[in-house]
Structures are given as structure tokens and as C-alpha cells.
């Protein structure tokens, strides 16, 4: 039995909207499942930016949230969908 390409949904898949993707029959998803955390950087020079965009927060970063990943896996398992 041959299978065709698998299309994986991504870019915007979150725990809050995961069920919508599953309800549409999507079987595999990609999510960063991240949260914004404060940088451990100690020295911060006010008025000096390392970025040309003034609104960019240089003192925080995105990190995978294991609790969100686990919750998404649970939702998918309850829907008998493969986790990708």
C-alpha cells in the first residue's frame, strides 16, 4: 500500500485551537508550544539596543513549555490522532 504526501499543519497551532484542526481531520500538527520567559541576562544598559526595532523585547525569549506539549499530546491521544 503506497501513501501520498503528508501535510502537517503548522504556524499558529496552539492548545487553544488544536481541537479545530483535529475536527477538520488533520492528523499531524507542528507547534512551537512556547511561552515567553525572562532572560537570565544580568547587565542591561538602558538606552542601548541590540536591535533596530524599538518595540522588540531583548530581555526575554521563547522557550518550549513542556506542560503545553503534554496537554496537546493528551488532546491528540483522546482524538486518536498521531503526534508528529
Protein Blocks (a to p, Z undefined) as FASTA:
>chain_A
ZZddddddeehiafklmmmmmmnopabdcdfkiacdddfbfbdcehiacbfblklcfkbc
cdddfklmmmmmmmmmmnopacZZ
